[in-house]
Amino acid sequence: MKHSILLILLISGGLLACQNKTTQLQKKSRIDINPVTQWHSLQESGYAGARPEPGETREMLWAQQTRRGDVAYELIMFYSQYPQQPGKDKLLTLVRQADKRLAPSQRIWLWAMLRLPDALKTETTAAELKSVCQNIAVTTPAFGYTQPSNLQLCRRLQLMALRQQGDAGWPELFAAIKADLDSNRLLDSDVVPLMTTLTSSSSGVPMSKPAIELASLAGGRNPQVVLMLAGLLLGQPGEDAETNRIEKRLVVLHQQGEKQAAYLLGRLYLEGRRTVADPHKAENWLKQSTELPEASYLLGRLYLSGMLDGELRVQEGINLLVKAAREGYSKADVALADAFLHTPGIKANPVYAWVFASLALEQRPDSRKEQQRLADLKLDLRQQQQASVLLAQERNSRKFRTAAQLPQLQTQVSQTELASNF
């Protein structure tokens, strides 16, 4: 009985955020629910029970959908998180039956196509997308719509399809997006998610050139667009005059409180693509932006590189990489697996390497590098047991946002005692 009560609490307070919350979400016509954030919200509300397994969550969501038909958004988010769970075809059938002429059903369809990328390939065509987006563009008001608007979602879908099918339709789509912005049916802030759709590494080879062209439509008015544009430009060579303009703009944005600007200035001086590399300047800027996991990652790599006058700052570097990894920056897990096997100054630790390689593979299951690394790591029985315990602890520290202890490293220099856990 107690277990049933807790499950009811989980449904109402955590995954569904109670019926009133669901009703509000339907009125807002937007998704802001996912299993991870809802679990954290449930804990904050005082729930102390065990976290449900994905299968339990799936059954509860489908039971609610069958009874009330009001958790389609939550189901879409669930299957975006757990695509291998049974019932995805059932969800796609539900989405397929949605009347795209009606705004709420249209929004469900748009979110499903965005969150379930395979559906974009099988459930629609470029011609249908174009027709849907044209209809939305005509009916979207120039003000007062919920963010993200259906028009933004639809343009993102068109950009995803463009990446899948090639860029032959880019000039026509660029002109349509420009018209949306000129008529205020899209805002300058909408340009950021559109650029992200073109540059995300999860959707194949990034399309940086069209993203840079999109940024020009915002005219430098939106700081987030400027920052994203700067990040793209720093990844390629350029003229000194352009580099100076980028640097000056980033300094101004940093003075206005944009931490991302300090991170990008750190990149500028660390990578050396557009100016002479200066590791000390890079360190200074990155230290001012370690609230960002990408900055912690770069600074950690810098401390392990020996680029600062040949000095290795091993413990600081590892601490920063662990911090970045726990904040969701997947490259940090790869760097940690490398560090515990191949970094001068760190005594090789195959157990730690196995743990971080496993975590990296969980985030990128198709990574052949991490698959091969795990295959090459030969752990004895004691090491396997230790690695399994540490992996479970590290997973929990990330799921529940606990401040688990960082490893004290056994290095070739200091011979510091190895901590018993993370």
N, C-alpha and C positions, 0 to 999 in steps of 0.2 A: 504493500500500500504506500509506504513511504517513497519507494522508488518511483511509483506511478505519479505521485504528487510532484516529485522533483522533475520528472519528464514533462509534466504539464507546465511547470514553472519555466522550464527550458524553452518550451515552444512559445509560451506567451511572452516571456521576458527577454529571451535571448534571440532565437532565430527569427521569430515573427515580430518581435518588439511590440507585442500585444495587439489586439484588434484595432484599437484606436490608432496606434502607430501605423498599422497596415493601411487603414482608411486614409490617414494623412498622406501616406506615400502614394496611394492611388490618385488622390486629388492633385498631388504635386507632379504625377506622371514621371517619376524618376527613380533610379535605383541608388540606394546608398547602403545596401546590406550585403555583407558577405560573411561566411561562417567564422572567419577568424575574428573580425571586429565584433561580431555579435557575441562570441564567446567571452571576449574581454569585458564587454558591457554587462554580461550576465554575472561574471565574477565581481565586478564593481557593485552590483546590486545586492551582493551578500550571498549568492549561491556558492556553496562549498562542496558540492558533489563532484563526481567524476565527469570528465569531459566525454560526451557521447562519441561513439565511433561514426565514421561517415555513413555506414549502413543504417544506423539508428536515425541519424539526421535525415537521410533520404526518405525513410519510411514515414517519419513524422511530417515531413513537408508534403509528401504525396497524400497522406491521410487528410491533411488540412486542405489541400487543393481539391480532393474529391468531395469533402464536406462543403467547402465554402467557395472554392474557385478563386481565391484571392492571393495566392502566393506564387504566381507565375514568375515574377521578377526574382524571387528568392530561389526558385528552382533553376532558373537560368544561371544565377551566380553560383549555385551549388555545383552544377555540372561544368561550369568553367573552371572551378577549383578541383573537381574530382571527375574528369572526363571518362574514366574507366568504370565508374559506377553504373549498375544496371538502370534502365529506365530512360536513357537519353533519347532513344527513338520515340518513346511515348511523349516526351516533351516536344520533340520536333513535330510530331503529329499535331499536338496542341497549338504550336506556333503556326503551323501551316494552315490551320483552320481560322486563324485570326483574320478579321476583316480589316485590311490595310487602309480602307477609306475612312475608318473611324480613328480618331487621335489616340485613345488609350490602347486599342488593339494594335494600331500602327507602331506605337512606342514599344510594346512587347516584342513585336517582330524585329524592329530595329536593334533592340538590345540583344536579342537572340543571335542575330547575324554578327553582331560585334563581338559578343562574348564567346561564341562557339564558332571559331573560324572555319571549321570544316563545313558548317552549315552554309557559309557564304558561297562555297564551291558547288554545293549540291542543291540548295533550296531556292536559288534565284539566278538571274542572269544580268549581264551588264545593261541590257535594254530595259528590263524591269526596274532595276535600280534607278536608271536615268528617269524613267517615267514617274516613279514614286517621288524622287527628289524634286522633279519639276513641279509636281502637284503640291508638295510641302512648301516649296519656295513661293508659290502663288498664294497659299493660304496662311503662311506665317506672318504674324503682325510685326511691325517695325519696333515694337517695344512691349514689355510686360510679359514675355514668355519665360517659362521655367528653364533654368540652366541645368544640364545641357539641353538645348532645344532639339526638337526632332530634326530640324534642318541640319544642325551640326552633326548629329548622329548619322544622318543620311550621307552627308558629304564625306564623313570618315569612312563609311562603308564603300563609297565610290573610290576613295583613295586606296583602301585595302584591296579592292578588286583590281585597281590599276597595277598595284605591285604584283599581284598574282598573274596578271595577263599581259604585262608589258606596258610601256608608257606611251603607246600610240595615241591614246585619247587624252593625253595631258593638256594640250592647248585648249581644247573645248572645255574641259573641267576647270582649268585655271580661270577661264573667262567667266564661267558660271559662279565660281566662288568670289571673284572680284565683284560681280554684279550683286551678290548677296551682301557683301561688305558695304558697297556703295549705297545700297538701299537700307542699311542698318538692320537687315534681317539676320545677318551675322555680325558679331561684335569683334573688336580687335582681340579680346581675350579668347575668342573661339579659334584664333589662328594657332595658338599653342597646341591644343589637342590635334589639330589638323597636321601640323608639322611633326608631332610625335608619331602619328600614324605612318608618316612617310619614312621616319628615321629609326623606328623601333627595330632592334636586332631580332626580336622574336618572330618577325613576319618575313624573314628572308633578307636579301641584300638591301641595305638602306638606300633610299633615293634622296641624296643630299641636295642635288641641284634644284629639283622642284621645291623642296622644303625652303631653300634659300629664296627662291622666287616668291613663295607664299609670304615669307617674312616681310618682303618689300611692300606688301599690300597694307601692312599695319603702319607703315610710315614712321617707325621709331617711337610711336606714342605709348606703346605698352612695354614696361620694363621686362616682363617675362619673355616676350617675343624677342626683345633685344638680347637678353641673356642666352636664349636658345640659339639665336642666330650667331652670336659670338662663339658659342661652343662648336657649332658646325664649321665656322671659318677657321678656328684654331686648329682644326684637324687637317688642314690643307695648306700648302705654301701660298704666300701672297706678297704683294708689294709692301715695301716699308711704310709708305704713306697710309695704306689701309690698316696695317698693324698698329701704327701709332694712334689712329682714330679709335680702333677697338680698345686699346689699352686705356686711353683717356676716358672713354665712355664707361669702361668697367670700373675705373677708379672713382668716378662720380657716383655710379650706382652703389659701390661699396660704401661710400660716405653717406649714402642715403639709407644704409642698413641692409643691403642685399648681400647675404652671405655667399650666394652663388657667384657673385662677382669676384670675391676673394679667391674662391676655388678656381675659377677660370684664369685669374692672374697667376695662380700657382702653376696651373697647367702650361700657361704661356712660357714661363721661365724653366719649367722642368722638361718639357718635350723638345724645345728648341727648334720647332718647325719654322717659326716666323721671326725669331730673334735668337741671339746667342744664349745658349742655356746657362742659367745661373742658379745652381742648386740652393744657395743661401737665400736668394730672393724668393725662390719657390717655397722654401721652408717657411719663411716669414708670412707669406700669403696663406699657405695651407693651414698654418697654426691658427689663423683667424677665422677659419671656417670648418673646424672639426665637428660642428653640429651636424654637418652633412656627411653621410657615410662614404660618399665618393672622395671627399677630401681626406677623411681618416685613412682610406685605402691608399691614396697616393702618398700621403705623408708616411704611412707605415712602410710602403715600398721604398721610399727615399731613405729612411733610417736603416733599412737592411741592405742598401745598395753600395755603401761605402763612398758615395758621391760627395759627401760632406767632408772634404779634406781627408778622405780615406778612413774616417771614423765609422765604426759600426755601432749603432744604438739598438742593440738586439731586443731587449725587453720592451722598450718604448715602441719599437716597430711592430712586434708581435701583438702587444696590447691594442694598438690602433687597428690592426687587421682584424683581430677578434671583435672589436667594437663594431667595425664596419660590417662584418659578416652577420653579427647578431641584429643589425639594423636592416638586414635584407639585401646587402650588396653582394651578389653571388660571386663576383670576381675575387672577393677577399678569401672565400673558402679555397679557391684554386691556389691563391698566393700562399695561404697557410700550409696547404698540402705540399707545395714546392719547398717552403721554408724549412719544414721539418725533415726534408730529405736532402736538399741540395744547397742550403745557404751556409757560406763560411761563417764561423763563429757560433753556429748552433749544432750541438751534438745531434746526429740523426736520431729521430724518434719515430719508428714505423707505426706505433700505435696512434700517435697524434696525426701522422700523415694519413692513416687509414680513416680516422674519424672525419677529418676535414674533406678528404676526397669523397667519402660517402655523402657528406652534406652537399658538396658541390654537385654530385651526380643526381641527388634528389631534385635539385633545382633545374638541372639540364640533363634529363635522362638520356639524351642522344649523344652526349659528349663521349667520343671515342677515346679521348685523352684520359679522362677520369676512369672510364671502363678499363682501359689498359693498365692504368696505375694500380687500381684495385686488384687486378689479376696478377700484377707483378709483385705486390706486397705479400710476402709469406710470413704470417704470424703463427707463432706456436700457440698451444692451447691456453696458456696463461695470458698471453698477449691478446688473444681473441676475446677472452672473458673481460679483460680490462677495457678493451676497445668498445665492446658492446655496452658496458656500463657507462663509459664516458660519452658515447654517442647518444644514449638515452637521456643523460643529464643535459647535454648540449641542446638536444631537441626541445626539452622541457624549458630550458632557459630562454629559448626563442619563442616558443608558443605562449608562455605565460609571462614573458617580459621580466623574469627574475634577474637580479643582479648576481649571477653566479661568479665564483672566484675565477680570476684570470690565471692562466698557467704561469708559474715561475719557471723560467727556462734553465735547463742544464746546458750551459754553453761551454765551448772549448776554452773560453777565457776565464769565466768566473767560477765554473763548476757549481753553480747554484743548485740547491736541492730541488728536485722536481716535485711540484705540488701533487697531491693525491687525486685531485679532480679539478675540473674547470671552475 
